[in-house]
């Protein structure tokens, strides 16, 4: 104890001598700034324009010549990646937008829909759907090179991609004998999730050794669920249709996001470690598309339906709604990404 007192006195003398203080040190260090990115679309009266909002400021990503929608966003450092689906006269074309530069993922007569995006070590992974011979086929692009995840016998789709420890996980669905099954592909090898008949998978997230998939199953009504390492856990079990369409793990807490459909409203739901919370007003028609957690802050993207008037593109931060559009034109948020630097 005596040694500590002497050292403290010595340090205090140094501070008085050189007029140093903790406040002076903090003034030299810029505070971390939170940046909230959202992507989606806004109707211009003729077509839908793909847009990105950074901290509430909108940037158009397409010129409005064709209908377009921004589906997902991923940010690493100063690099911003956005997935866009744009309609042409003959097909739906998926586009990767990186810092203002566009590259087409697929061209031709077949329509392709890009659904999810993940970037790691300069590799860009995109999951989606290709329409061939009037069937949906689950596909994965890595750095623009497309791979089919099925042999094409059954209809299928790839809705979400996540990369961890060098392994590539893709969640989706496959229709087998007229029944839909929730599916997880790991490095292109298919795993039908346990108890997954009449089910669909919408999102995958890997934390440590644990693999989480969000989705639903149908038995009289849609019921929200997650699978942890292939084992199903119900999040809802009521008479209303409820789906889980996103899963996110932060600080060992497992967040699932989705929606409850009622006759007079659509409610955005969050489950934190299985405990349910309503994000949106229970008397509104609100639609969920994307969830993101940073620290103790929870961000949700979607829209508030103002029928018969246009919908607002909206983010909810910790349950508080933030409109990104004024409701003049129909608009929607599909993807949210938050950084702090």
N, C-alpha and C positions, 0 to 999 in steps of 0.2 A: 504494500500500500504506500509506503514512504517513497519508493522508487517512482510510482505512478504520479504522486503529487509533485515530485521534483521535475519530472518530464513535462507535466502539464504546465507548471510555472514557467519552464524554459520556453515552451511553445507560445505561451501567452506573451512573454517578453518579445519574442520574435515578431508577433503580430503587431504589437504596439510600435516596435521599432520601424517596421516596414509598412505600417498602416494597412495590413492585409485583413480580409474578412471573408466569411463564407459567401456573403452577398456579392462581393467583388468577383469571386470565382464564378458564381452562377451567372453574372452578367456577361462573362466571356463565353459561356456555353449556350448556344441556342436551344430553346425548349423544343421538345418533340412536338410536331404538328400532326394532327389527325386529318387524313384526306379520305373522303367518302366518295367512291365512284359508283355510278349506277348506269346501266345500259338498258335500252328498250326501244320504243318507237313513239312517234307522235304523228297523227294524221294531219296533212296539210290542206285538206279539202279535195284532193285528187288521189293521192297515194300516201302510204305510211312511210315516213322517213326514219331510218335507223339513227338513234341518237345516243350520246354519252353525256352524262352529267357528272362534273367534278365539283364537289362542294356546292352543289345546287346550280352551277353554271352549265348550260347546255351547249353541246357541240354537235352539229349534224355530221353524220358519217356517210350518208348517201345524198344524192342531189334531188331525189324526189321523182326522177324519171320513171322508176319502177317501184312497186311495193317492196319494202325492206324492213327487216326487224333485227335488232341486235340481241343475241340470245345469251351471251355469257361474256365475262370479263376476268382477266387475270393480270395482276400487276407485280412486277419484280423490279425493285429499284426505280429507275426512271423509265423502264420499258412498260408500255401499256398494250396489252393484247385484247382484242375484241372479236368475237364471232358474229358474223352477219349472215343472214339468209336473205337473198334477193331474188325476186321473181323476174324471169324473162318471158318472152313470148312462148317459149317451148318448155321451160323447166324451172325448177327451184335450184339456185346456185349458192353453195356455201362459200363464204369469203373470210379470210383471216386478215384483220386490220391490225397492224403493229406501228404505233407512233405515226400514224397518218399514211402509211404505205400499205396497199392492199395486195393480197395474193389469193387467187382463186384456187380452192381445194379440189373442186371437180367441175368439169365442163362436159357438155354433150347433151344427148336427148334424155338421159335418165335424170330424174329429180333427185337431189340429195339435200338432206336437212342436217345441219350441224347443231348439236344439242348441248355439249358440255366441253369444257376447256381446262387443261392443266399444263403448266410449264415448269420444267425442272432441268437444270444444267444445259440451258439453251435448247432443249428438246421440247417441241410443242406437240401435245397430244390432244386430239379432238375425237369425241365419240358422236355417232349420229346414225342416220338411216338413209339407205339408198333404195329407191323404188325401181325394181327390175321386174319386167313381165307382170306388172300389176301387183307385185308383192313387196312388202317392206323387208329389208335385210339390214341386220345390225352390222355396222362398219366402224373401223377405227383408223384415223389418220395419224401417222407420226411424221412430223416434218413434211407434211404434204403428200406422203405416200399412203395410199389407202389399202387396208386389209379387211377382208370379209371375216366376220366372227362366226358365221354359220355356213353350212353347205348350200343354203338356199332352198332346202326342202320345205321348211316351215317359215311362216312370217315371224319377224323378230325386229327388235329395235335396241339400240344402245343409247341410254339416256344420261349416263354419268360416267366420268373417268377420274381416277385418282392414281397417283404414282407414289410409291413409298418403298425405300430400300431396294430400288432397282426393279421392283415388280409393278406391273401395270394391271390395275383392277378396273373392270368395266361392269356397271350395273345396267340391267335392262329386262327384257322379256322375250319369251318365245311362245308361240301358239302351237301346241301339240294336241292333235286329235280334238280340235275345236275348243281346247281349254288353254287359258293363258297361265304361264308359269313365270314367277320371278326368277331371274337368272343372274349369276355373277360369273364373269370370265376373269380368270387370273392368268396373265401371260397367254391369252387366247385359248385357254383350256376352260371349258364350260362346267359350271357347277350349278345344278338346279337347287335352289335354296330349300331348306327343310320345310315340309308342310306347305308347299308353295302353289298348290293347284288353285286356279282362279285368283291368282295374285299378280302384282306387278311391282317392279323395283324402279325407283326414281332417282336414287342418290346413293353414293358410296363415299365413305370416309375411313381412312386408316389411321389409327393412333397406336404407336408401339406395335405390339403383336396382335392387336384386336382390329377386326374388320367389321364395320357397321354399315348396314344397308337399310335405307328407309323405303317404305312402300305401303302396300295395302293388300287386303284380300277381300273377297266377296263371299258372304254367306248370308243372304237375305238383304244385307246392306254392306257398303264398303266400310271396312274397319282399318284404322291406321295401325301400323306396326313397324317395328324395326327388327332386323336380324343381327345378332351379335355372334360373329364366328359361325354363322349358319343357323343359329338357334333363334326361333321367333319369340318376340315379346309383344303382346298387344298393348297399344296405347289408348284405344277406345273400344268400347263394347256396347254401344247404345243403338238405338233405332235409326238415328240419323246417319247419312253417309259422311264418313270422315276419312281423309287420306293424309298420309305423311309423304311429303315430296322432297324433303331435304334433311340431311343429318350433318351435324358439325360437332367436333369435340374440342374443348378448350379447358385447360387446367383440370383435366380428368373428368370434367362435367360433360355429359352427353346431351346435346340439344337436338331435338327433332322439331321440324316445322311442317305445317300443313294447313288443312282447311276443313271446316265442318259446314256441310250444306243443310240449310233449313229451308222450309217453305217460304219464309219471309225474310231471310237474311243469309249472308255468306260470311263466316267468321274465320279469321286467321288464328290458328292455334300454335302454341309452343309447348313442348314437353321438355322440361329440364330434369334429367334423371328420372323420367317417368311421370313427373308431376305436371299436370296440365294448367296452362294459363291462356286466357284469351288476349290476343294482341290488339285486335281491332274491336271497334264498337259492335256489340252484339245486335244492334238494330240496323247495321249497315250491310250493304252488299260490297264486301271487300275481297280482293283476290290476291293470293300469295303466289310468288314465283321464286324467291331467293332469300336465304338467310345467311348471316355472317356474324361471328362473335369475335370481338377484340377486347381482351381484358374483361372488365365487368359490363361492357356495353354490347347490347344485342341490336343488330340492324336487320330489318325485314323489308323486302322490296316487293311491290305489286301495284295494285291500283284500287281506288275507291270508285265503284260504279255509281254514277249519278243519274241512272235512267229516269226519264227519257233523255236526259242531257248527257254530254260526253263524260268520259271517265277521267279522273285525275291520276297522273303518274305520281306514286307516293312511296316514301320511305317512312317506316316507323323506327324510331330510336328509343329503345327501352319502353316501347308501347306508346310513345308520343308521335302522332302523325306529322309528317313534313311533306307538304305538296311540292312537287317539282314542276308541275304545270298548273295553269290557272283554270282549267276545265273548259276552255274555249273549244279545243279539239280533243278527240279521243287519244289517250296516251296510256302507256303501260311500262312498268319496269320488269325486266326478266332476270337481271343479274346484279348483284351487289358485291363490291370488294372494298375493304377498308385497310389502309396502311397508316403507320405512324413513323415519322422520320424527321 
